Amino acid sequence: MAFLTSCLATRACNLQGFLPSSPGTSPYVRHKSHALVFCQTADRFLMDATTTLLVIEDSPVVQHLLRATFTPMGVELLFADDGEAGLELARLHRPDLITLDIGLPGIDGWEVLAGLRADCATAHIAVVVLTAHAQESIERAAAEKGADLFMVKPFRPADLRTAVTGLLMSTHAAIA
């Protein structure tokens, strides 16, 4: 617990909306959590097999990269190739966090995000919008529609792990 307190005391951010990333992280990371922690070793502190991440991504290459990124964290991973399957898996498994591509076949990521936020069973799930669209208007739209984190592809796996860990830690702290 002292480690977590130390990280929170030294690295927590009090944020309003999405702000530029913390020093030492990718310039593509944007976050809005009031206590998002960027601690490089925190993934080992928090993650275990009971933590579930849902990846909603249509590209097999990006799915493979996300599997390689998250597997060392020791979490359970679920994958959906399209928006409908992603919503169904989210409602069925209620993961701790979802990474969501915007350009999905069928219903797009915006519709998925709206569906997640409108459903009481999934509204609390942390959502990371992970997209190749780096425009500020897309980032603003993600914030307005309820995304917890915005990252641009390509991303550095270590940055994504760190950001996801911080988001999960702040989500777990808010629930506790």
Summary of the structure (lengths in Angstrom):
residues: 176
radius of gyration: 14.8
end to end distance: 13.6
largest distance: 46.4
contacts: 575
relative contact order: 0.20
helix: 44%
strand: 15%
